[in-house]
Structure formats: C-alpha cells, structure tokens
Amino acid sequence: MSERIAVVDAEHPPDSPGVGQQRPILSIDQLLDVLASNYRRRIVRQLSDGSASTLDSLVTSITGARMDDRSMGEAPDYESTRIALCHSHLPKLVDSDVIAFDRETETIAPGPQLGIATTVLDAIENTRTH
C-alpha cells in the first residue's frame, strides 16, 4: 500500500473561498517515479526557484548538462532532447501537477506539486551526501 501525503495550499489561505481543505498530493511511489529520470530531476531543479522557463531554455540546459555528464558515446543532440522532453518527460510532470506547460507559448511553470517534489529531491540528495 502506498503512503499518501497531504499539504495545505500555501497560495490560498484557509479562509479563501472554496479552498483551504487539505488536498492529497502524489503518493511516495508517484513522487519517486516522477523523480526517477535525470531529465525530470533537472527540470524540477531548474523551476525550484519559482520562476517559469521556456522549452528552449530547458532543452539547452539539459543538453549542456548531458554533454558534461557523458562518459562515452555520442554527444547529446538538441533535437532528440527536445523530443524526449515533449513526448515523455514534460507530460509525466504535467500529469503529476509538478509543472504546467503551455504548448502555445512553450512556457514551463511550477505546478502545485513542485514544492513537494523539490522537498523529496532535496531529502534524497542530502542522504546521498551524508
């Protein structure tokens, strides 16, 4: 059985009309699945300051990071990274409410679950360094 976590919506205080109830967020299994990909972890990190980003900016950042991380093999390709983000990683993050993606403007913004995803990612990374 998967444990569920709930948080109060920080942007809408409890006295806001129609809000203030605890809303369930991702299960631990769902969070770990979302954070399983290095691409998705990089996106979470890039948006963790609360600012939006463009698709091109994310692709460039991830392609550059892949170039730095590769040990052998071909250099990462901008277009293949863009395709992977658009067809796999961004939809998974959108479905999990970690990000919002405006396809028309190609803008990626923090979603309601970004905070918990960032907190879990921080905890995982902190245990690896201690």
C-alpha positions in Angstrom: 0.0 0.0 0.0 1.3 3.4 -1.0 1.6 6.2 1.6 -0.1 9.5 0.7 0.9 12.9 1.8 -1.3 16.0 2.1 -0.5 19.7 2.2 -2.4 22.9 2.6 -2.3 25.1 -0.5 0.1 27.8 0.6 -1.1 30.2 -2.2 -4.7 30.1 -0.9 -5.0 30.6 2.8 -7.6 28.5 4.7 -10.1 31.4 4.7 -10.1 31.7 0.9 -13.5 30.8 -0.6 -13.6 27.2 -1.8 -10.1 26.4 -0.8 -8.3 25.6 2.5 -9.0 21.9 2.5 -6.1 19.7 2.6 -5.6 18.3 -0.9 -3.9 15.0 -1.5 -0.8 15.1 -3.4 1.3 12.5 -5.0 2.0 9.2 -3.3 5.5 8.3 -2.4 5.6 5.8 -5.3 4.4 8.5 -7.7 6.9 11.0 -6.4 9.8 8.6 -6.8 8.6 7.6 -10.3 8.5 11.3 -11.3 12.0 11.9 -9.9 13.4 8.6 -11.4 14.5 10.4 -14.5 17.6 12.7 -14.6 15.8 14.9 -17.1 12.8 15.3 -14.8 15.1 16.0 -11.8 16.8 18.7 -13.8 13.5 20.3 -14.7 12.4 20.2 -11.0 15.7 21.8 -10.0 15.5 24.5 -12.7 12.0 25.5 -11.7 12.5 25.2 -7.9 13.2 28.9 -7.5 9.5 29.5 -8.6 10.2 31.1 -11.9 9.0 29.9 -15.3 11.2 28.8 -18.1 10.9 28.3 -21.9 11.2 24.9 -23.5 14.2 26.1 -25.5 16.0 27.1 -22.2 15.3 23.8 -20.6 16.4 21.8 -23.7 19.6 23.9 -23.9 20.3 23.4 -20.2 19.7 19.7 -20.2 21.6 19.1 -23.4 24.6 21.0 -21.9 24.4 19.0 -18.7 24.2 15.8 -20.7 27.3 16.9 -22.5 29.1 17.4 -19.2 27.9 14.1 -17.7 28.6 11.8 -20.6 31.4 9.4 -20.2 31.4 7.7 -23.5 29.3 7.7 -26.7 27.8 10.3 -28.9 27.3 13.9 -27.9 23.7 14.6 -26.9 21.6 16.0 -29.6 19.4 19.1 -29.0 16.5 17.8 -31.1 16.5 14.4 -29.5 16.5 16.0 -26.1 13.6 18.3 -27.1 11.6 15.3 -28.5 12.2 13.3 -25.2 11.0 16.3 -23.1 7.9 16.9 -25.2 6.8 13.3 -25.6 7.8 11.8 -22.3 9.2 13.9 -19.5 7.0 17.1 -19.7 3.7 15.1 -20.0 4.7 13.0 -16.9 5.4 16.1 -14.9 2.2 17.8 -16.1 0.1 14.7 -15.3 1.6 14.8 -11.8 0.9 18.5 -11.4 4.6 19.2 -10.8 4.7 21.6 -13.7 2.3 23.5 -16.0 3.2 23.5 -19.7 1.7 26.0 -22.1 2.3 24.3 -25.5 1.3 27.5 -27.4 4.0 29.7 -25.8 6.3 26.7 -24.9 6.5 28.0 -21.3 7.0 25.7 -18.4 5.9 27.0 -15.0 5.9 25.5 -11.5 2.8 23.4 -10.8 1.1 22.9 -7.4 3.2 19.8 -6.6 6.6 21.3 -7.4 7.3 22.1 -3.8 6.8 18.5 -2.5 8.8 17.2 -5.5 11.7 19.6 -4.6 11.5 18.7 -0.9 11.7 15.0 -1.7 14.6 15.5 -4.2 16.4 17.6 -1.5 16.0 14.8 1.0 17.2 12.2 -1.3 20.2 14.2 -2.3 21.0 15.1 1.3 21.1 11.4 2.3 23.5 10.7 -0.5 25.9 13.4 0.7 25.9 12.4 4.3 
